[in-house]
Amino acid sequence: MNEKVNLADAFAKVDAPFRPLIVARLNDHKVMVAKVRGEFVWHKHDDTDDFFLVLSGRLTIQLRDRDVIVEAGELFVVPRGVEHCPRADEDVELLLIEPLGTVNTGDAVESELTAAERDLDDL
Amino acid sequence: MNEKVNLADAFAKVDAPFRPLIVARLNDHKVMVAKVRGEFVWHKHDDTDDFFLVLSGRLTIQLRDRDVIVEAGELFVVPRGVEHCPRADEDVELLLIEPLGTVNTGDAVESELTAAERDLDDL
């Protein structure tokens, strides 16, 4: 974890959509790369904001009252407690940041998309 | 702060090197854009790691025992307590993340490069 991370190299190791890979740690937070395609699951995190930076493609972050369209080179932070459901109508590459231990599908949702924390250095 | 951030638009509002602009908050952390050119100042943060993502250009993060060359599309986290001095031999655009309240020049250094926290929404 003491080396720089090349994001293209990291994305090359991502093997499935919605399965983030931890590439760095920042204090108590994990920095992840993820590829997404399709619709995730409605969820929320009561104790943390949820950081999305789109590196390629276009991501629709569905909120209950609106959609936020996040294009490459744009970021959005879902505030804690706010239900959201990301949807990608094309291949999207994301940088995500959440506290270590945060479950990707949120506080109350266990789904087939729930993914264990995986570390780039462990692959 | 409840809207998405277009990084190109945010960089267009950065008016001076080494003067970061807060574009979002993530829990107790601030997400900033910064342009740098030239050499910063040796400093460290005893209580926090220091996140650098290079969006354009090439940044040299000088550590006491080595240089880390961070290119566009690469990130590096300087661990807490580690002295570092970023240097940009060309124009570099960065995304930075640190806890709110962190002084850019570190714990012990007051210099002409010490910058107040400034918020994109306040410009």
gemmi code that builds the backbone of each chain (N, CA, C; Angstrom):
import gemmi

chains = {
    "A": [
        ("MET", (0.825, -1.215, 0.000), (0.000, 0.000, 0.000), (0.858, 1.263, 0.000)),
        ("ASN", (2.172, 1.083, 0.006), (3.030, 2.262, 0.048), (3.501, 2.700, -1.323)),
        ("GLU", (2.907, 2.129, -2.344), (3.282, 2.503, -3.703), (2.152, 3.280, -4.354)),
        ("LYS", (2.491, 3.979, -5.415), (1.439, 4.642, -6.175), (0.565, 3.597, -6.841)),
        ("VAL", (-0.631, 4.011, -7.218), (-1.577, 3.123, -7.882), (-1.876, 3.681, -9.257)),
        ("ASN", (-1.664, 2.872, -10.265), (-2.069, 3.239, -11.616), (-3.490, 2.721, -11.826)),
        ("LEU", (-4.405, 3.623, -12.072), (-5.809, 3.210, -12.111), (-6.098, 2.265, -13.274)),
        ("ALA", (-5.473, 2.489, -14.411), (-5.707, 1.586, -15.550), (-5.261, 0.169, -15.197)),
        ("ASP", (-4.111, 0.060, -14.548), (-3.646, -1.265, -14.122), (-4.618, -1.892, -13.125)),
        ("ALA", (-5.131, -1.070, -12.221), (-6.070, -1.592, -11.220), (-7.364, -2.055, -11.877)),
        ("PHE", (-7.885, -1.248, -12.801), (-9.125, -1.659, -13.478), (-8.934, -2.963, -14.254)),
        ("ALA", (-7.725, -3.176, -14.755), (-7.466, -4.409, -15.506), (-7.624, -5.643, -14.627)),
        ("LYS", (-7.545, -5.456, -13.325), (-7.678, -6.593, -12.403), (-9.097, -6.780, -11.875)),
        ("VAL", (-9.973, -5.854, -12.218), (-11.362, -5.984, -11.783), (-12.043, -6.985, -12.690)),
        ("ASP", (-12.594, -8.037, -12.093), (-13.062, -9.158, -12.903), (-14.570, -9.246, -13.027)),
        ("ALA", (-15.295, -8.417, -12.308), (-16.756, -8.531, -12.378), (-17.370, -7.186, -12.011)),
        ("PRO", (-18.545, -6.903, -12.588), (-19.210, -5.655, -12.241), (-19.654, -5.660, -10.776)),
        ("PHE", (-19.665, -4.483, -10.184), (-20.145, -4.295, -8.809), (-19.301, -5.063, -7.793)),
        ("ARG", (-18.069, -5.388, -8.159), (-17.176, -6.013, -7.176), (-15.963, -5.115, -7.003)),
        ("PRO", (-16.041, -4.165, -6.104), (-14.964, -3.182, -5.954), (-13.674, -3.834, -5.464)),
        ("LEU", (-12.592, -3.182, -5.791), (-11.263, -3.624, -5.407), (-10.604, -2.468, -4.654)),
        ("ILE", (-10.158, -2.740, -3.445), (-9.511, -1.687, -2.649), (-8.109, -1.444, -3.196)),
        ("VAL", (-7.811, -0.204, -3.544), (-6.493, 0.116, -4.100), (-5.650, 0.959, -3.153)),
        ("ALA", (-6.276, 1.572, -2.168), (-5.524, 2.403, -1.223), (-6.376, 2.629, 0.008)),
        ("ARG", (-5.718, 3.051, 1.063), (-6.410, 3.424, 2.280), (-6.061, 4.861, 2.610)),
        ("LEU", (-7.052, 5.555, 3.093), (-6.881, 6.959, 3.480), (-7.497, 7.080, 4.861)),
        ("ASN", (-6.664, 7.134, 5.877), (-7.150, 7.139, 7.249), (-8.065, 5.919, 7.453)),
        ("ASP", (-9.286, 6.133, 7.882), (-10.192, 5.003, 8.122), (-11.046, 4.679, 6.892)),
        ("HIS", (-10.681, 5.231, 5.758), (-11.461, 5.009, 4.542), (-10.720, 4.091, 3.561)),
        ("LYS", (-11.497, 3.420, 2.740), (-10.937, 2.605, 1.657), (-11.211, 3.308, 0.333)),
        ("VAL", (-10.206, 3.314, -0.530), (-10.329, 3.871, -1.877), (-10.424, 2.671, -2.821)),
        ("MET", (-11.473, 2.638, -3.630), (-11.738, 1.450, -4.454), (-11.921, 1.814, -5.913)),
        ("VAL", (-11.589, 0.856, -6.780), (-12.013, 0.945, -8.172), (-13.119, -0.079, -8.381)),
        ("ALA", (-14.050, 0.281, -9.246), (-15.135, -0.645, -9.570), (-15.578, -0.408, -10.997)),
        ("LYS", (-15.962, -1.504, -11.636), (-16.649, -1.424, -12.917), (-18.108, -1.742, -12.664)),
        ("VAL", (-18.967, -0.992, -13.273), (-20.387, -1.300, -13.108), (-21.066, -1.307, -14.472)),
        ("ARG", (-22.069, -2.139, -14.557), (-22.938, -2.181, -15.744), (-24.249, -2.789, -15.284)),
        ("GLY", (-25.321, -2.109, -15.583), (-26.622, -2.578, -15.121), (-27.055, -1.802, -13.888)),
        ("GLU", (-28.050, -2.345, -13.217), (-28.621, -1.656, -12.068), (-28.137, -2.319, -10.787)),
        ("PHE", (-27.774, -1.503, -9.818), (-27.371, -2.027, -8.516), (-28.636, -2.277, -7.702)),
        ("VAL", (-28.617, -1.991, -6.442), (-29.761, -2.269, -5.583), (-29.993, -1.012, -4.731)),
        ("TRP", (-31.251, -0.725, -4.434), (-31.542, 0.409, -3.570), (-30.978, 0.144, -2.179)),
        ("HIS", (-30.253, 1.119, -1.664), (-29.665, 0.945, -0.339), (-29.281, 2.305, 0.214)),
        ("LYS", (-28.897, 2.314, 1.486), (-28.379, 3.534, 2.093), (-27.377, 3.154, 3.159)),
        ("HIS", (-26.578, 4.137, 3.519), (-25.598, 3.960, 4.584), (-25.921, 5.005, 5.655)),
        ("ASP", (-26.379, 4.544, 6.800), (-26.795, 5.505, 7.827), (-25.626, 6.262, 8.429)),
        ("ASP", (-24.434, 5.667, 8.365), (-23.307, 6.253, 9.084), (-22.235, 6.850, 8.180)),
        ("THR", (-22.468, 6.849, 6.888), (-21.413, 7.400, 6.035), (-21.962, 7.964, 4.735)),
        ("ASP", (-21.288, 9.026, 4.273), (-21.486, 9.497, 2.914), (-20.874, 8.476, 1.959)),
        ("ASP", (-21.182, 8.632, 0.678), (-20.774, 7.637, -0.323), (-20.234, 8.414, -1.537)),
        ("PHE", (-18.931, 8.268, -1.771), (-18.237, 9.069, -2.783), (-18.126, 8.312, -4.096)),
        ("PHE", (-18.557, 8.940, -5.181), (-18.458, 8.376, -6.531), (-17.706, 9.353, -7.428)),
        ("LEU", (-16.651, 8.889, -8.061), (-15.981, 9.652, -9.118), (-16.019, 8.788, -10.374)),
        ("VAL", (-16.645, 9.303, -11.424), (-16.739, 8.543, -12.676), (-15.500, 8.820, -13.518)),
        ("LEU", (-14.804, 7.746, -13.876), (-13.580, 7.884, -14.678), (-13.843, 7.595, -16.143)),
        ("SER", (-14.785, 6.734, -16.435), (-15.212, 6.570, -17.828), (-16.657, 6.114, -17.830)),
        ("GLY", (-17.357, 6.495, -18.885), (-18.769, 6.152, -18.993), (-19.665, 7.166, -18.300)),
        ("ARG", (-20.907, 6.791, -18.143), (-21.910, 7.676, -17.549), (-22.727, 6.876, -16.549)),
        ("LEU", (-22.792, 7.367, -15.333), (-23.501, 6.684, -14.260), (-24.746, 7.480, -13.873)),
        ("THR", (-25.842, 6.780, -13.738), (-27.048, 7.408, -13.204), (-27.187, 6.985, -11.747)),
        ("ILE", (-27.096, 7.958, -10.852), (-27.329, 7.659, -9.437), (-28.776, 8.022, -9.153)),
        ("GLN", (-29.593, 6.979, -9.047), (-31.008, 7.206, -8.791), (-31.213, 7.508, -7.311)),
        ("LEU", (-31.825, 8.648, -7.045), (-32.273, 8.972, -5.694), (-33.794, 8.843, -5.708)),
        ("ARG", (-34.418, 8.879, -4.543), (-35.871, 8.667, -4.525), (-36.612, 9.817, -5.203)),
        ("ASP", (-35.990, 11.014, -5.205), (-36.694, 12.169, -5.764), (-36.117, 12.679, -7.084)),
        ("ARG", (-35.010, 12.097, -7.534), (-34.402, 12.566, -8.789), (-33.289, 11.626, -9.188)),
        ("ASP", (-32.861, 11.771, -10.435), (-31.678, 11.068, -10.912), (-30.530, 12.071, -11.015)),
        ("VAL", (-29.350, 11.638, -10.630), (-28.151, 12.451, -10.833), (-27.315, 11.727, -11.892)),
        ("ILE", (-27.105, 12.395, -13.010), (-26.330, 11.810, -14.112), (-24.891, 12.250, -13.933)),
        ("VAL", (-24.012, 11.301, -13.705), (-22.611, 11.632, -13.437), (-21.765, 11.099, -14.596)),
        ("GLU", (-21.137, 12.030, -15.278), (-20.341, 11.687, -16.467), (-18.875, 11.534, -16.079)),
        ("ALA", (-18.077, 11.045, -17.009), (-16.637, 10.951, -16.785), (-16.088, 12.326, -16.417)),
        ("GLY", (-15.266, 12.362, -15.377), (-14.721, 13.642, -14.914), (-15.632, 14.366, -13.955)),
        ("GLU", (-16.633, 13.672, -13.458), (-17.546, 14.283, -12.488), (-17.631, 13.403, -11.239)),
        ("LEU", (-17.915, 14.047, -10.123), (-18.062, 13.292, -8.881), (-19.340, 13.692, -8.186)),
        ("PHE", (-19.808, 12.789, -7.347), (-21.007, 13.045, -6.568), (-20.865, 12.320, -5.236)),
        ("VAL", (-21.286, 12.980, -4.183), (-21.279, 12.368, -2.864), (-22.729, 12.190, -2.413)),
        ("VAL", (-23.126, 10.949, -2.230), (-24.460, 10.669, -1.688), (-24.389, 10.875, -0.181)),
        ("PRO", (-25.183, 11.776, 0.354), (-25.113, 12.007, 1.807), (-25.571, 10.776, 2.595)),
        ("ARG", (-25.057, 10.656, 3.784), (-25.443, 9.528, 4.637), (-26.960, 9.497, 4.812)),
        ("GLY", (-27.478, 8.297, 4.856), (-28.903, 8.154, 5.123), (-29.792, 8.299, 3.899)),
        ("VAL", (-29.211, 8.664, 2.766), (-30.016, 8.904, 1.567), (-30.045, 7.627, 0.713)),
        ("GLU", (-31.226, 7.148, 0.439), (-31.366, 5.956, -0.403), (-30.926, 6.263, -1.828)),
        ("HIS", (-30.205, 5.325, -2.388), (-29.742, 5.512, -3.765), (-29.585, 4.158, -4.442)),
        ("CYS", (-29.635, 4.208, -5.763), (-29.474, 2.994, -6.565), (-28.736, 3.368, -7.846)),
        ("PRO", (-27.434, 3.089, -7.901), (-26.687, 3.403, -9.120), (-27.147, 2.516, -10.280)),
        ("ARG", (-27.146, 3.114, -11.454), (-27.499, 2.364, -12.662), (-26.570, 2.785, -13.789)),
        ("ALA", (-26.018, 1.807, -14.475), (-25.113, 2.093, -15.581), (-25.680, 1.451, -16.834)),
        ("ASP", (-26.004, 2.269, -17.805), (-26.558, 1.742, -19.060), (-25.445, 1.374, -20.034)),
        ("GLU", (-24.215, 1.606, -19.607), (-23.038, 1.243, -20.405), (-21.961, 0.851, -19.395)),
        ("ASP", (-20.794, 0.438, -19.866), (-19.693, 0.129, -18.948), (-19.208, 1.422, -18.300)),
        ("VAL", (-19.098, 1.402, -17.002), (-18.658, 2.579, -16.260), (-17.519, 2.177, -15.325)),
        ("GLU", (-16.502, 3.019, -15.276), (-15.396, 2.821, -14.335), (-15.469, 3.908, -13.269)),
        ("LEU", (-15.387, 3.468, -12.031), (-15.609, 4.354, -10.886), (-14.454, 4.296, -9.903)),
        ("LEU", (-14.203, 5.424, -9.265), (-13.420, 5.453, -8.033), (-14.415, 5.696, -6.900)),
        ("LEU", (-14.372, 4.843, -5.896), (-15.310, 4.907, -4.771), (-14.528, 5.093, -3.478)),
        ("ILE", (-15.086, 5.820, -2.551), (-14.456, 5.954, -1.231), (-15.531, 5.847, -0.160)),
        ("GLU", (-15.267, 4.958, 0.780), (-16.160, 4.755, 1.929), (-15.291, 4.341, 3.105)),
        ("PRO", (-15.806, 4.424, 4.309), (-15.043, 3.911, 5.450), (-14.786, 2.407, 5.311)),
        ("LEU", (-13.648, 1.971, 5.775), (-13.372, 0.536, 5.833), (-14.500, -0.153, 6.591)),
        ("GLY", (-14.908, -1.302, 6.090), (-15.971, -2.049, 6.740), (-17.352, -1.764, 6.201)),
        ("THR", (-17.474, -0.687, 5.404), (-18.786, -0.374, 4.837), (-19.199, -1.480, 3.866)),
        ("VAL", (-20.422, -1.944, 3.993), (-20.942, -2.968, 3.085), (-21.499, -2.274, 1.846)),
        ("ASN", (-21.108, -2.782, 0.672), (-21.465, -2.089, -0.569), (-22.965, -1.973, -0.791)),
        ("THR", (-23.711, -2.924, -0.281), (-25.156, -2.879, -0.488), (-25.909, -2.222, 0.675)),
        ("GLY", (-25.162, -1.585, 1.551), (-25.825, -0.764, 2.557), (-26.110, -1.484, 3.852)),
        ("ASP", (-26.864, -0.783, 4.695), (-27.031, -1.233, 6.068), (-28.015, -2.379, 6.202)),
        ("ALA", (-28.988, -2.444, 5.322), (-30.091, -3.375, 5.565), (-30.274, -4.386, 4.440)),
        ("VAL", (-29.485, -4.257, 3.405), (-29.726, -5.063, 2.214), (-28.660, -6.134, 2.076)),
        ("GLU", (-29.080, -7.366, 2.067), (-28.175, -8.462, 1.708), (-28.669, -8.977, 0.362)),
        ("SER", (-27.799, -8.945, -0.625), (-28.244, -9.369, -1.947), (-27.122, -10.127, -2.623)),
        ("GLU", (-27.410, -10.651, -3.788), (-26.358, -11.346, -4.534), (-25.257, -10.387, -4.954)),
        ("LEU", (-25.533, -9.092, -4.842), (-24.523, -8.095, -5.190), (-23.648, -7.719, -3.991)),
        ("THR", (-23.994, -8.181, -2.805), (-23.168, -7.896, -1.639), (-21.785, -8.517, -1.855)),
        ("ALA", (-20.750, -7.690, -1.746), (-19.400, -8.145, -2.093), (-18.474, -8.010, -0.899)),
        ("ALA", (-17.650, -9.020, -0.690), (-16.652, -8.944, 0.373), (-15.592, -7.899, 0.008)),
        ("GLU", (-14.951, -7.336, 1.024), (-13.852, -6.406, 0.766), (-12.683, -7.192, 0.173)),
        ("ARG", (-12.184, -6.709, -0.943), (-11.048, -7.359, -1.606), (-9.984, -6.323, -1.864)),
        ("ASP", (-8.756, -6.747, -1.670), (-7.645, -5.813, -1.750), (-6.799, -6.113, -2.985)),
        ("LEU", (-6.489, -5.066, -3.725), (-5.662, -5.228, -4.935), (-4.389, -6.001, -4.618)),
        ("ASP", (-3.785, -5.719, -3.468), (-2.512, -6.364, -3.130), (-2.656, -7.856, -2.855)),
        ("ASP", (-3.899, -8.307, -2.625), (-4.107, -9.715, -2.328), (-4.366, -10.540, -3.578)),
        ("LEU", (-4.520, -9.897, -4.710), (-4.839, -10.649, -5.934), (-3.569, -11.252, -6.544)),
    ],
    "B": [
        ("MET", (-23.676, 21.799, -1.975), (-22.858, 20.578, -1.885), (-23.653, 19.340, -2.252)),
        ("ASN", (-24.928, 19.525, -2.574), (-25.742, 18.357, -2.895), (-25.832, 18.089, -4.382)),
        ("GLU", (-24.999, 18.767, -5.147), (-24.991, 18.571, -6.582), (-23.719, 17.847, -6.984)),
        ("LYS", (-23.737, 17.314, -8.176), (-22.511, 16.710, -8.694), (-21.507, 17.812, -8.986)),
        ("VAL", (-20.253, 17.422, -9.079), (-19.172, 18.371, -9.352), (-18.513, 17.969, -10.661)),
        ("ASN", (-18.471, 18.903, -11.584), (-17.715, 18.686, -12.816), (-16.302, 19.207, -12.579)),
        ("LEU", (-15.332, 18.313, -12.671), (-13.976, 18.705, -12.282), (-13.400, 19.772, -13.214)),
        ("ALA", (-13.693, 19.695, -14.493), (-13.173, 20.722, -15.413), (-13.723, 22.093, -15.031)),
        ("ASP", (-15.000, 22.148, -14.698), (-15.580, 23.428, -14.267), (-14.925, 23.915, -12.979)),
        ("ALA", (-14.659, 22.984, -12.076), (-14.039, 23.370, -10.806), (-12.618, 23.876, -11.033)),
        ("PHE", (-11.856, 23.188, -11.867), (-10.489, 23.651, -12.134), (-10.485, 25.036, -12.782)),
        ("ALA", (-11.519, 25.328, -13.547), (-11.581, 26.640, -14.198), (-11.680, 27.764, -13.169)),
        ("LYS", (-12.106, 27.426, -11.959), (-12.240, 28.448, -10.909), (-11.020, 28.537, -10.011)),
        ("VAL", (-10.073, 27.658, -10.215), (-8.842, 27.710, -9.411), (-7.958, 28.804, -9.983)),
        ("ASP", (-7.610, 29.763, -9.151), (-6.952, 30.967, -9.666), (-5.461, 31.042, -9.368)),
        ("ALA", (-4.942, 30.133, -8.595), (-3.520, 30.238, -8.254), (-3.003, 28.852, -7.903)),
        ("PRO", (-1.720, 28.597, -8.186), (-1.148, 27.303, -7.816), (-1.108, 27.129, -6.300)),
        ("PHE", (-1.238, 25.907, -5.866), (-1.145, 25.556, -4.442), (-2.230, 26.215, -3.602)),
        ("ARG", (-3.341, 26.583, -4.240), (-4.465, 27.105, -3.466), (-5.675, 26.213, -3.729)),
        ("PRO", (-5.808, 25.163, -2.951), (-6.884, 24.190, -3.216), (-8.268, 24.798, -3.015)),
        ("LEU", (-9.204, 24.204, -3.685), (-10.598, 24.621, -3.608), (-11.411, 23.388, -3.202)),
        ("ILE", (-12.168, 23.516, -2.134), (-12.989, 22.391, -1.671), (-14.191, 22.238, -2.597)),
        ("VAL", (-14.359, 21.051, -3.154), (-15.470, 20.821, -4.074), (-16.529, 19.895, -3.488)),
        ("ALA", (-16.178, 19.156, -2.449), (-17.145, 18.246, -1.845), (-16.652, 17.858, -0.463)),
        ("ARG", (-17.566, 17.328, 0.323), (-17.217, 16.794, 1.640), (-17.617, 15.334, 1.687)),
        ("LEU", (-16.770, 14.582, 2.319), (-17.023, 13.145, 2.477), (-16.782, 12.851, 3.946)),
        ("ASN", (-17.871, 12.690, 4.689), (-17.760, 12.513, 6.142), (-16.952, 13.677, 6.716)),
        ("ASP", (-15.877, 13.402, 7.426), (-15.091, 14.486, 8.019), (-13.944, 14.934, 7.116)),
        ("HIS", (-13.978, 14.518, 5.869), (-12.904, 14.865, 4.940), (-13.381, 15.902, 3.918)),
        ("LYS", (-12.419, 16.667, 3.407), (-12.679, 17.605, 2.320), (-12.050, 17.063, 1.047)),
        ("VAL", (-12.790, 17.171, -0.055), (-12.302, 16.784, -1.376), (-11.990, 18.078, -2.110)),
        ("MET", (-10.770, 18.188, -2.609), (-10.306, 19.459, -3.179), (-9.741, 19.272, -4.569)),
        ("VAL", (-9.849, 20.315, -5.372), (-9.069, 20.383, -6.604), (-7.961, 21.408, -6.381)),
        ("ALA", (-6.831, 21.155, -7.014), (-5.708, 22.094, -6.921), (-4.897, 22.018, -8.203)),
        ("LYS", (-4.379, 23.171, -8.582), (-3.375, 23.226, -9.636), (-2.040, 23.488, -8.958)),
        ("VAL", (-1.032, 22.807, -9.410), (0.280, 23.075, -8.840), (1.298, 23.234, -9.967)),
        ("ARG", (2.272, 24.049, -9.686), (3.426, 24.211, -10.574), (4.549, 24.732, -9.709)),
        ("GLY", (5.694, 24.092, -9.801), (6.820, 24.478, -8.961), (6.915, 23.557, -7.763)),
        ("GLU", (7.672, 24.006, -6.793), (7.924, 23.174, -5.623), (7.118, 23.690, -4.442)),
        ("PHE", (6.529, 22.770, -3.701), (5.784, 23.145, -2.509), (6.782, 23.273, -1.357)),
        ("VAL", (6.440, 22.857, -0.192), (7.302, 23.010, 0.964), (7.324, 21.659, 1.691)),
        ("TRP", (8.444, 21.308, 2.280), (8.519, 20.065, 3.049), (7.604, 20.176, 4.261)),
        ("HIS", (6.797, 19.164, 4.444), (5.881, 19.179, 5.589), (5.386, 17.767, 5.848)),
        ("LYS", (4.690, 17.619, 6.959), (4.033, 16.352, 7.257), (2.776, 16.626, 8.053)),
        ("HIS", (1.931, 15.613, 8.081), (0.703, 15.676, 8.862), (0.752, 14.511, 9.846)),
        ("ASP", (0.869, 14.823, 11.113), (1.016, 13.742, 12.087), (-0.265, 12.932, 12.263)),
        ("ASP", (-1.395, 13.557, 11.961), (-2.665, 12.910, 12.281), (-3.451, 12.437, 11.068)),
        ("THR", (-2.894, 12.587, 9.895), (-3.679, 12.162, 8.732), (-2.792, 11.746, 7.573)),
        ("ASP", (-3.299, 10.775, 6.813), (-2.743, 10.463, 5.513), (-3.100, 11.603, 4.548)),
        ("ASP", (-2.453, 11.588, 3.397), (-2.597, 12.700, 2.451), (-2.790, 12.087, 1.056)),
        ("PHE", (-3.984, 12.270, 0.495), (-4.373, 11.601, -0.760), (-4.141, 12.517, -1.948)),
        ("PHE", (-3.418, 12.003, -2.938), (-3.172, 12.721, -4.190), (-3.651, 11.857, -5.366)),
        ("LEU", (-4.504, 12.417, -6.196), (-4.843, 11.793, -7.483), (-4.496, 12.799, -8.569)),
        ("VAL", (-3.606, 12.395, -9.470), (-3.193, 13.299, -10.549), (-4.158, 13.142, -11.721)),
        ("LEU", (-4.749, 14.266, -12.120), (-5.715, 14.238, -13.227), (-5.085, 14.689, -14.526)),
        ("SER", (-4.105, 15.577, -14.454), (-3.329, 15.903, -15.647), (-1.937, 16.321, -15.210)),
        ("GLY", (-0.976, 16.059, -16.086), (0.409, 16.394, -15.776), (1.101, 15.286, -14.992)),
        ("ARG", (2.250, 15.616, -14.471), (3.078, 14.641, -13.745), (3.580, 15.310, -12.463)),
        ("LEU", (3.325, 14.671, -11.358), (3.714, 15.217, -10.057), (4.819, 14.366, -9.454)),
        ("THR", (5.827, 15.034, -8.946), (6.855, 14.326, -8.189), (6.597, 14.566, -6.708)),
        ("ILE", (6.298, 13.504, -5.988), (6.141, 13.633, -4.541), (7.475, 13.216, -3.926)),
        ("GLN", (8.214, 14.216, -3.498), (9.516, 13.943, -2.903), (9.322, 13.461, -1.469)),
        ("LEU", (9.855, 12.297, -1.179), (9.940, 11.802, 0.194), (11.407, 11.911, 0.604)),
        ("ARG", (11.709, 11.752, 1.871), (13.092, 11.919, 2.305), (13.999, 10.846, 1.720)),
        ("ASP", (13.423, 9.672, 1.410), (14.268, 8.576, 0.928), (14.073, 8.229, -0.547)),
        ("ARG", (13.118, 8.898, -1.205), (12.873, 8.581, -2.619), (11.887, 9.577, -3.185)),
        ("ASP", (11.809, 9.572, -4.505), (10.783, 10.346, -5.196), (9.720, 9.378, -5.709)),
        ("VAL", (8.470, 9.787, -5.614), (7.380, 9.030, -6.218), (6.839, 9.875, -7.375)),
        ("ILE", (6.943, 9.345, -8.568), (6.478, 10.067, -9.751), (5.048, 9.644, -10.022)),
        ("VAL", (4.130, 10.568, -9.925), (2.715, 10.238, -10.080), (2.204, 10.909, -11.349)),
        ("GLU", (1.790, 10.080, -12.278), (1.333, 10.564, -13.583), (-0.189, 10.707, -13.583)),
        ("ALA", (-0.707, 11.299, -14.632), (-2.165, 11.393, -14.791), (-2.769, 9.994, -14.740)),
        ("GLY", (-3.841, 9.845, -13.967), (-4.471, 8.532, -13.823), (-3.841, 7.682, -12.738)),
        ("GLU", (-3.009, 8.298, -11.918), (-2.377, 7.566, -10.822), (-2.644, 8.295, -9.504)),
        ("LEU", (-2.646, 7.532, -8.435), (-2.851, 8.128, -7.124), (-1.791, 7.624, -6.157)),
        ("PHE", (-1.591, 8.421, -5.145), (-0.635, 8.058, -4.101), (-1.134, 8.623, -2.779)),
        ("VAL", (-0.994, 7.829, -1.744), (-1.368, 8.290, -0.405), (-0.090, 8.386, 0.428)),
        ("VAL", (0.229, 9.601, 0.859), (1.369, 9.789, 1.756), (0.905, 9.406, 3.158)),
        ("PRO", (1.539, 8.426, 3.777), (1.083, 8.035, 5.120), (1.302, 9.155, 6.140)),
        ("ARG", (0.475, 9.134, 7.148), (0.605, 10.143, 8.207), (2.014, 10.130, 8.783)),
        ("GLY", (2.509, 11.314, 9.099), (3.808, 11.415, 9.746), (4.994, 11.389, 8.798)),
        ("VAL", (4.730, 11.172, 7.512), (5.834, 11.059, 6.551), (6.068, 12.421, 5.883)),
        ("GLU", (7.283, 12.904, 6.013), (7.613, 14.185, 5.385), (7.565, 14.062, 3.869)),
        ("HIS", (7.009, 15.074, 3.246), (6.926, 15.059, 1.785), (6.929, 16.485, 1.254)),
        ("CYS", (7.333, 16.584, 0.005), (7.370, 17.890, -0.664), (7.005, 17.679, -2.130)),
        ("PRO", (5.760, 17.977, -2.502), (5.362, 17.822, -3.906), (6.103, 18.833, -4.796)),
        ("ARG", (6.424, 18.375, -5.982), (7.067, 19.266, -6.946), (6.479, 18.990, -8.318)),
        ("ALA", (6.120, 20.059, -9.017), (5.548, 19.921, -10.357), (6.427, 20.703, -11.321)),
        ("ASP", (7.002, 19.995, -12.269), (7.853, 20.649, -13.262), (7.045, 21.148, -14.451)),
        ("GLU", (5.742, 20.883, -14.396), (4.806, 21.348, -15.419), (3.488, 21.637, -14.691)),
        ("ASP", (2.497, 22.136, -15.405), (1.189, 22.344, -14.786), (0.568, 20.994, -14.445)),
        ("VAL", (0.117, 20.872, -13.225), (-0.487, 19.616, -12.769), (-1.842, 19.930, -12.137)),
        ("GLU", (-2.826, 19.100, -12.460), (-4.136, 19.202, -11.827), (-4.327, 17.996, -10.914)),
        ("LEU", (-4.753, 18.276, -9.701), (-4.831, 17.264, -8.649), (-6.197, 17.229, -8.007)),
        ("LEU", (-6.586, 16.034, -7.586), (-7.666, 15.874, -6.624), (-7.009, 15.482, -5.302)),
        ("LEU", (-7.332, 16.210, -4.260), (-6.730, 15.999, -2.947), (-7.822, 15.685, -1.935)),
        ("ILE", (-7.516, 14.832, -0.979), (-8.470, 14.560, 0.101), (-7.724, 14.533, 1.428)),
        ("GLU", (-8.244, 15.300, 2.352), (-7.688, 15.358, 3.714), (-8.850, 15.649, 4.660)),
        ("PRO", (-8.663, 15.410, 5.943), (-9.716, 15.803, 6.880), (-9.939, 17.317, 6.859)),
        ("LEU", (-11.168, 17.720, 7.053), (-11.480, 19.139, 7.211), (-10.610, 19.713, 8.314)),
        ("GLY", (-10.098, 20.894, 8.072), (-9.260, 21.547, 9.064), (-7.779, 21.297, 8.881)),
        ("THR", (-7.430, 20.339, 8.031), (-6.008, 20.067, 7.795), (-5.367, 21.270, 7.103)),
        ("VAL", (-4.232, 21.693, 7.603), (-3.506, 22.810, 6.997), (-2.625, 22.263, 5.876)),
        ("ASN", (-2.699, 22.912, 4.716), (-2.021, 22.359, 3.540), (-0.516, 22.237, 3.722)),
        ("THR", (0.064, 23.118, 4.513), (1.515, 23.078, 4.692), (1.932, 22.274, 5.919)),
        ("GLY", (1.001, 21.567, 6.490), (1.371, 20.617, 7.530), (1.288, 21.172, 8.932)),
        ("ASP", (1.807, 20.364, 9.855), (1.605, 20.647, 11.269), (2.502, 21.749, 11.797)),
        ("ALA", (3.670, 21.894, 11.222), (4.664, 22.774, 11.849), (5.129, 23.893, 10.942)),
        ("VAL", (4.639, 23.908, 9.730), (5.176, 24.841, 8.751), (4.157, 25.938, 8.459)),
        ("GLU", (4.539, 27.159, 8.706), (3.746, 28.300, 8.255), (4.573, 28.957, 7.168)),
        ("SER", (4.008, 29.058, 5.973), (4.772, 29.638, 4.875), (3.851, 30.484, 4.024)),
        ("GLU", (4.428, 31.137, 3.044), (3.604, 31.935, 2.133), (2.675, 31.044, 1.317)),
        ("LEU", (2.918, 29.749, 1.354), (2.059, 28.812, 0.631), (0.912, 28.301, 1.498)),
        ("THR", (0.917, 28.638, 2.782), (-0.191, 28.227, 3.647), (-1.470, 28.894, 3.135)),
        ("ALA", (-2.481, 28.081, 2.880), (-3.701, 28.579, 2.239), (-4.901, 28.322, 3.123)),
        ("ALA", (-5.765, 29.319, 3.215), (-7.015, 29.134, 3.950), (-7.911, 28.158, 3.204)),
        ("GLU", (-8.807, 27.493, 3.934), (-9.785, 26.617, 3.292), (-10.775, 27.476, 2.511)),
        ("ARG", (-10.956, 27.137, 1.259), (-11.886, 27.880, 0.412), (-12.827, 26.906, -0.249)),
        ("ASP", (-14.060, 27.306, -0.340), (-15.100, 26.413, -0.812), (-15.597, 26.872, -2.188)),
        ("LEU", (-15.677, 25.921, -3.102), (-16.164, 26.242, -4.454), (-17.485, 26.998, -4.399)),
        ("ASP", (-18.361, 26.580, -3.497), (-19.686, 27.201, -3.435), (-19.645, 28.647, -2.947)),
        ("ASP", (-18.523, 29.050, -2.361), (-18.430, 30.419, -1.850), (-17.861, 31.382, -2.881)),
        ("LEU", (-17.393, 30.867, -3.995), (-16.770, 31.749, -5.002), (-17.839, 32.441, -5.836)),
    ],
}
model = gemmi.Model(1)
for chain_id, residues in chains.items():
    chain = gemmi.Chain(chain_id)
    for i, (resn, *xyz) in enumerate(residues, 1):
        res = gemmi.Residue()
        res.name, res.seqid = resn, gemmi.SeqId(i, " ")
        for name, pos in zip(("N", "CA", "C"), xyz):
            atom = gemmi.Atom()
            atom.name, atom.element = name, gemmi.Element(name[0])
            atom.pos, atom.b_iso = gemmi.Position(*pos), 0.0
            res.add_atom(atom)
        chain.add_residue(res)
    model.add_chain(chain)
structure = gemmi.Structure()
structure.add_model(model)
structure.setup_entities()
